[in-house]
Amino acid sequence: MVKAGAQARGKTTGKSPFACSECGWTTPRWIGRCGECQAWGTVAEVGAPKAARITAGPVSSPAMPIAKVSAVEAESRPTGIGELDRVLGGGVVPGAVILLAGEPGVGKSTLLLEVAAQSARQGHRTLYVSGEESAAQVRLRAGRTDALVDELFLAAETDLGAVVGQVDAVDPVFLVIDSVQTMAHPEVDGAPGGVTQVREVTGALVRLAKERNIAVVLVGHVTKDGAIAGPRMLEHLVDVVLAFDGDRHSGFRMVRATKNRFGPSDEVGCFDMVDTGIIEVSDPSGLFVSEHAEPVAGTCVTVMMEGRRPLLAEVQALVGPSAAPQPRRTTSGLESSRVAMVLAVLQNRAGLKLTDQEVYVATVGGVKITEPVADLAVAISVASSVMDRPIHPGLIAIGEVGLAGEVRRVGGLEKRLAEAARLGFTKAIIPADVPNRSKDSKPMDMQAKYGLRTFAAGDIQAALLAAGLA
């Protein structure tokens, strides 16, 4: 009975040639869905484990006190692209393996070709291996983006053995693999891009990077849900994981670090796709704020945080009467659930009648705001549109709105206010429960320090009053 129960759960005591790459669950036969973690497509055939006694073998180098280990070889090297260096924590570390993932057409290959060219311009021999395009196609793009450099070598390979041969011949210090899903390990069964192939190919490239002290960048695909394609182990094997995303209808792109063993894991780099390639944007705040000749009703500016970087974002609202029994609620760049909550608070706590009104709320420039800091800006822009009364053009609103109508504090307030003051804003509506202390335990006087006058609002009605809408 015990054996039958174990087999029913997939944890057999005998040979189990199939295992889940996510959690290690085993089963004697192939199934499409893991019986332990319920993940699809993660069960693959593996060899049966052999019980063997481990004997001592030769060591690569003797162990020594950690203080005596030289850190010179692990010092980062700037890539020549400031925004990417910002995300990486100063540059590329020799021997590091970086995984760059993003949707098709977002510009991953264009960005890495520019990175490879910058590395070659600094005198570092660089090898760019393409598994998705021919060498002539990559050469054509390199001519368009001014990436023709003598120290940049190009190869088109899909066999991992051939890639290693190219590395032996070129002897680079920087290697780009575009992409890891197109590479095939000659000694591993399965089609390229499969779970087993991706895992073994990545493991072999990691060993190659560590043994030869080569910085390696891998291009990774993503699923339709935005997750990195392949086994979860792929992210554990590499040293740095970067997500490259952006709106398809806009040239603005962002590189986010989700894992970084050599620097911060919450930094963001900003880029812009142009006809000649991709360029870095060192000051992107102005991209998400529109310029109006005269004040317009239904607009309000807030300050969001992308990693450690404060960015100004404008929220626009348009409210009008509806003849339909269920008025439309449309959002763009904001979470529809949070906008619906703010509308309910405005109706029940501030007395705005919105039951028979259509409401459209959107951000400027295609930026997406996921943090609740935009709640107050949404409320003010909607109220401004309902009353057809524009707010002061130098006013920003920062705060989360609760169901009771209270305005809650948000993190990094002083950094947000400093960014707003730098761009010329003179007034700010902030939560009333913010401690009047800065990091150095001194009173936070934004008007004396930055010339920014703040209005503390305890609830939504006080915020509307400060904005001149009550």
C-alpha positions in Angstrom: 0.0 0.0 0.0 2.9 2.4 0.8 4.5 1.7 -2.6 1.2 2.2 -4.4 0.6 5.5 -2.6 4.1 6.7 -3.5 3.6 5.9 -7.1 0.2 7.7 -7.2 1.9 10.8 -6.0 4.7 10.4 -8.6 7.5 9.9 -6.0 8.5 6.4 -6.9 11.1 4.4 -5.2 12.4 2.8 -8.4 13.6 4.2 -11.7 12.1 7.6 -12.5 13.3 8.8 -15.9 11.2 12.0 -15.9 11.6 15.0 -13.6 10.3 18.5 -13.3 12.9 21.2 -13.9 11.2 23.6 -11.5 10.7 21.5 -8.3 12.5 18.2 -9.0 9.3 16.1 -8.8 9.8 12.7 -10.5 7.5 10.4 -12.4 8.0 7.1 -14.2 6.2 8.4 -17.4 6.0 11.7 -19.2 3.1 14.0 -18.4 2.4 17.5 -19.5 1.8 19.0 -16.1 3.9 18.6 -12.9 2.0 16.9 -10.2 3.8 18.8 -7.5 4.1 22.5 -8.6 1.4 22.3 -11.3 3.7 23.9 -13.9 3.1 23.1 -17.5 5.8 21.8 -19.9 8.5 21.4 -17.2 8.6 17.5 -17.0 11.5 16.2 -19.1 13.4 12.9 -19.4 16.5 12.6 -17.3 18.9 9.8 -16.5 18.3 7.6 -13.5 20.4 8.7 -10.5 23.4 6.5 -9.7 24.5 6.0 -6.1 28.2 6.6 -6.2 30.8 7.4 -3.6 32.5 10.7 -4.1 36.3 10.6 -3.7 38.6 13.5 -3.3 39.9 15.0 -6.5 42.4 17.7 -7.5 41.5 21.3 -6.6 41.7 24.2 -9.0 43.4 26.5 -6.5 44.1 26.1 -2.7 41.7 27.8 -0.3 43.0 30.9 1.4 41.8 33.5 3.9 39.1 35.7 2.2 41.0 38.9 3.0 44.0 37.7 1.0 41.9 36.9 -2.2 42.6 39.5 -4.9 39.6 41.4 -6.1 41.3 43.1 -8.9 40.1 40.6 -11.5 36.4 41.2 -10.4 36.4 45.0 -10.8 33.7 46.2 -13.1 34.5 47.6 -16.6 32.3 50.4 -18.0 30.4 49.4 -21.1 30.5 53.0 -22.6 26.7 53.3 -22.2 26.0 55.2 -19.0 22.4 54.0 -18.6 23.4 50.4 -18.8 26.3 50.9 -16.4 23.8 52.5 -14.0 21.7 49.3 -14.0 24.7 46.9 -13.8 26.2 48.8 -10.9 29.1 50.4 -12.6 29.8 48.2 -15.6 30.4 44.6 -16.6 32.4 42.3 -14.3 34.8 39.9 -16.0 33.5 36.4 -15.8 30.0 37.5 -15.2 27.0 36.0 -17.1 24.2 38.4 -17.9 20.8 37.4 -19.1 18.8 40.1 -21.1 15.2 39.1 -21.7 12.4 41.0 -23.5 9.6 40.7 -26.0 10.2 40.2 -29.7 11.0 43.4 -31.5 11.7 45.5 -28.4 15.3 46.1 -29.4 17.4 43.5 -27.5 19.7 42.8 -30.4 20.1 46.5 -31.3 21.1 47.3 -27.7 23.6 44.5 -27.4 25.1 45.3 -30.8 25.7 48.8 -29.5 27.2 47.5 -26.3 29.5 45.2 -28.2 30.6 48.1 -30.4 31.3 50.3 -27.4 33.3 47.5 -25.8 35.3 47.0 -29.0 36.0 50.8 -29.2 37.6 50.6 -25.8 40.1 48.1 -27.2 38.4 45.0 -25.7 38.1 42.2 -28.3 34.4 41.3 -28.5 32.6 38.3 -30.2 29.0 38.6 -31.2 27.4 35.2 -32.0 24.0 35.3 -33.7 21.8 32.3 -33.8 18.7 34.0 -35.2 20.2 36.1 -38.0 22.9 35.5 -40.6 26.2 37.3 -40.4 25.2 39.5 -43.4 21.9 40.6 -41.7 23.7 41.6 -38.5 26.4 43.4 -40.6 23.6 45.4 -42.3 22.2 46.5 -39.0 25.7 47.3 -37.7 26.2 49.6 -40.7 23.0 51.4 -39.9 23.8 51.9 -36.2 27.5 52.8 -36.8 28.7 49.7 -35.0 31.5 48.7 -37.5 34.6 48.4 -35.3 37.7 46.4 -36.0 37.8 44.7 -32.6 34.2 43.5 -33.0 34.0 40.0 -34.4 30.8 38.4 -35.8 29.8 34.8 -36.2 26.5 33.0 -37.0 26.3 29.7 -35.1 23.7 27.5 -33.5 25.9 24.7 -32.3 27.5 25.2 -28.9 30.6 23.3 -29.9 31.0 25.7 -32.8 30.6 28.6 -30.4 33.4 27.3 -28.2 35.5 26.9 -31.4 34.9 30.5 -32.2 35.8 31.6 -28.7 39.1 29.6 -29.0 39.9 31.3 -32.3 39.0 34.9 -31.4 39.9 34.8 -27.7 37.5 37.6 -26.7 37.0 39.3 -23.3 33.3 40.0 -24.1 30.9 37.5 -25.6 27.3 38.1 -26.7 25.0 35.1 -27.5 21.9 36.0 -29.4 20.0 34.0 -28.3 20.4 31.2 -25.8 17.2 29.5 -27.0 18.7 29.0 -30.5 21.8 27.2 -29.2 22.0 23.4 -29.2 24.3 21.3 -27.0 25.8 18.5 -29.2 25.7 15.9 -26.4 22.1 16.6 -25.1 18.9 15.2 -26.7 16.1 17.5 -27.5 15.3 20.4 -29.8 17.0 23.8 -29.3 14.9 26.0 -27.0 13.7 23.0 -24.9 14.0 22.9 -21.2 16.9 20.4 -21.2 18.8 22.1 -24.0 18.5 25.6 -22.5 19.6 24.4 -19.1 22.6 22.6 -20.4 23.7 25.3 -22.8 23.5 27.9 -20.1 25.4 25.8 -17.7 28.2 25.2 -20.3 28.4 29.0 -21.1 28.5 29.8 -17.3 31.5 27.4 -16.9 33.2 28.9 -20.0 32.8 32.4 -18.6 34.2 31.5 -15.2 37.1 29.4 -16.5 38.3 32.0 -19.1 37.2 35.1 -17.2 35.0 36.2 -20.1 32.0 38.5 -19.6 29.0 36.8 -21.3 25.6 38.3 -22.2 22.8 35.9 -23.1 19.7 37.1 -24.9 16.6 35.3 -23.6 13.1 35.0 -24.9 9.9 35.6 -22.9 6.6 33.9 -22.7 3.3 35.5 -23.6 2.9 36.3 -19.8 6.2 38.3 -19.9 8.2 35.6 -17.9 11.6 34.4 -19.1 11.2 31.4 -21.3 12.9 28.2 -20.1 13.4 26.6 -16.7 13.4 28.8 -13.6 16.9 27.4 -13.0 18.1 29.6 -15.9 17.8 32.7 -13.7 19.6 31.0 -10.8 22.5 30.0 -13.0 23.4 33.5 -14.3 24.8 36.4 -12.3 22.6 39.2 -13.6 19.0 39.2 -15.0 17.9 42.2 -16.9 14.4 42.8 -18.3 14.1 45.0 -21.4 10.6 46.4 -22.0 8.8 49.2 -23.5 5.6 50.2 -25.4 5.5 48.9 -28.9 4.0 52.2 -30.1 6.6 54.3 -28.5 10.4 54.5 -28.8 11.0 54.7 -25.1 12.6 51.6 -23.5 13.6 50.6 -20.0 16.1 48.1 -18.7 15.3 46.8 -15.3 17.6 44.7 -13.1 15.7 41.9 -11.3 18.8 40.1 -10.1 22.3 41.5 -9.7 25.1 39.9 -7.8 27.4 42.8 -8.3 25.2 45.8 -7.8 21.7 47.1 -7.0 18.8 45.0 -8.1 16.3 47.9 -8.3 17.9 50.2 -10.8 16.4 51.3 -14.2 18.1 52.5 -17.3 16.2 54.5 -20.0 16.7 54.4 -23.7 15.1 55.7 -26.9 14.7 53.8 -30.1 15.6 56.0 -33.2 16.2 55.3 -36.8 20.0 55.0 -36.3 19.7 52.5 -33.4 19.2 53.1 -29.7 20.4 56.0 -27.6 20.4 56.5 -23.8 18.1 59.0 -22.1 19.8 60.3 -19.0 16.9 62.6 -18.0 13.6 61.0 -19.0 11.2 62.9 -16.7 10.2 65.4 -19.5 9.1 62.5 -21.7 6.0 61.8 -19.6 4.8 65.4 -19.1 3.0 67.3 -21.9 3.4 71.0 -22.4 0.2 73.1 -22.6 0.1 76.7 -23.8 -2.7 77.3 -21.3 -3.8 75.3 -18.3 -6.2 72.5 -19.2 -8.8 70.9 -17.0 -8.4 67.2 -16.2 -4.6 67.0 -15.9 -2.4 66.5 -12.9 1.3 65.6 -12.5 2.7 63.1 -10.0 6.2 61.6 -9.3 6.7 57.9 -9.6 9.7 55.8 -8.7 11.4 53.5 -11.3 13.9 51.7 -9.2 15.8 54.4 -7.4 15.0 57.0 -10.1 12.2 59.5 -9.6 10.2 60.2 -12.8 7.5 62.8 -13.4 4.3 61.4 -15.0 1.2 63.3 -16.1 -2.3 61.8 -15.5 -5.1 63.0 -17.8 -8.8 62.5 -17.2 -11.8 63.1 -19.3 -15.3 62.9 -17.8 -18.5 63.4 -19.7 -22.2 62.4 -19.6 -23.2 58.9 -20.8 -26.5 57.7 -22.4 -25.7 54.1 -21.7 -27.1 52.3 -18.6 -23.5 51.4 -17.6 -21.1 54.3 -18.2 -17.7 53.3 -19.7 -14.6 53.3 -17.5 -11.4 53.2 -19.6 -7.8 53.4 -18.4 -4.4 53.4 -20.1 -1.1 53.2 -18.3 -2.9 52.7 -14.9 -4.4 49.8 -13.1 -8.1 49.8 -13.8 -8.9 48.4 -10.3 -7.2 51.3 -8.6 -8.8 53.8 -10.8 -12.2 52.3 -10.1 -11.4 52.5 -6.4 -10.5 56.2 -6.6 -13.7 56.9 -8.5 -15.7 55.2 -5.7 -13.9 57.3 -3.1 -14.6 60.5 -5.0 -18.2 59.7 -5.2 -18.8 58.6 -1.6 -16.3 60.7 0.3 -16.0 63.9 -1.9 -19.6 64.1 -3.2 -18.8 63.9 -6.9 -21.6 62.3 -9.0 -20.0 59.9 -11.4 -22.7 57.2 -11.7 -24.0 58.6 -15.0 -20.6 59.8 -16.3 -18.1 58.2 -18.6 -14.6 58.4 -17.3 -11.4 58.0 -19.3 -8.0 58.1 -17.5 -4.6 57.8 -19.1 -0.9 58.6 -18.7 1.2 60.7 -21.1 3.9 59.1 -23.2 2.8 55.5 -22.8 4.3 55.2 -19.3 2.8 52.6 -16.9 2.3 53.5 -13.3 1.9 50.5 -11.0 2.5 52.0 -7.6 -0.4 53.6 -5.7 1.4 57.0 -5.6 -0.7 58.1 -8.6 -4.0 57.8 -6.7 -4.1 61.4 -5.6 -3.2 62.6 -9.1 -6.0 60.5 -10.6 -8.5 61.9 -8.1 -7.5 65.5 -8.7 -7.5 65.1 -12.5 -11.0 63.5 -12.5 -12.3 66.2 -10.2 -10.8 68.9 -12.4 -12.4 67.4 -15.5 -15.8 67.1 -13.7 -15.7 70.8 -12.6 -14.0 71.9 -15.9 -11.5 73.8 -13.8 -7.8 73.5 -14.4 -5.4 73.3 -11.5 -2.3 75.4 -11.0 0.3 74.5 -13.7 3.1 74.3 -11.1 1.3 71.8 -8.9 2.0 68.1 -8.3 0.2 65.6 -6.2 1.8 62.7 -4.4 -0.1 60.2 -2.2 -2.1 57.0 -1.9 -5.8 57.2 -1.4 -7.5 54.8 1.0 -11.1 53.6 0.9 -12.0 55.8 3.9 -10.8 58.8 1.9 -7.6 59.3 3.8 -4.3 60.2 2.0 -1.6 57.8 2.9 2.2 58.3 2.9 4.5 57.0 0.2 8.1 56.1 0.2 10.9 58.3 -1.0 8.9 61.5 -0.6 11.8 63.9 -0.3 13.5 62.4 -3.4 10.3 62.8 -5.4 9.8 66.4 -4.3 13.4 67.3 -5.1 12.9 66.0 -8.7 9.7 68.0 -9.0 11.4 71.1 -7.8 14.3 70.6 -10.2 11.9 70.6 -13.1 10.3 73.9 -12.0 7.3 72.8 -10.0 6.5 75.2 -7.1 3.6 73.5 -5.2 3.0 70.0 -4.0 0.1 68.2 -2.3 1.5 65.5 0.0 0.0 63.2 2.8 -0.5 64.9 6.2 1.0 62.0 8.2 4.5 62.3 6.7 7.1 62.7 9.4 8.7 66.1 9.2 12.1 64.5 9.2 14.7 63.8 6.6 17.4 61.1 6.6 19.7 63.2 8.6 17.0 63.7 11.3 16.7 67.4 10.4 13.3 69.0 9.7 12.2 68.6 6.1 11.7 72.2 4.8 11.2 71.8 1.1 10.4 75.4 0.5 13.7 76.6 2.1 15.7 73.9 0.4 14.2 73.6 -3.0 11.7 76.5 -3.3 8.8 74.1 -3.3 5.7 74.8 -1.1 4.0 71.8 0.2 0.3 71.4 1.3 -0.4 68.5 3.7 -3.7 66.8 3.0 -5.2 64.3 5.5 -8.1 63.2 3.3 -9.4 63.5 -0.2 -11.5 66.6 0.5 -8.5 68.5 1.9 -6.5 67.5 -1.2 -9.2 68.9 -3.5 -9.4 72.0 -1.4 -5.6 72.5 -1.7 -5.9 72.0 -5.5 -8.6 74.7 -5.7 -11.4 72.2 -6.6 -13.6 72.4 -3.5 
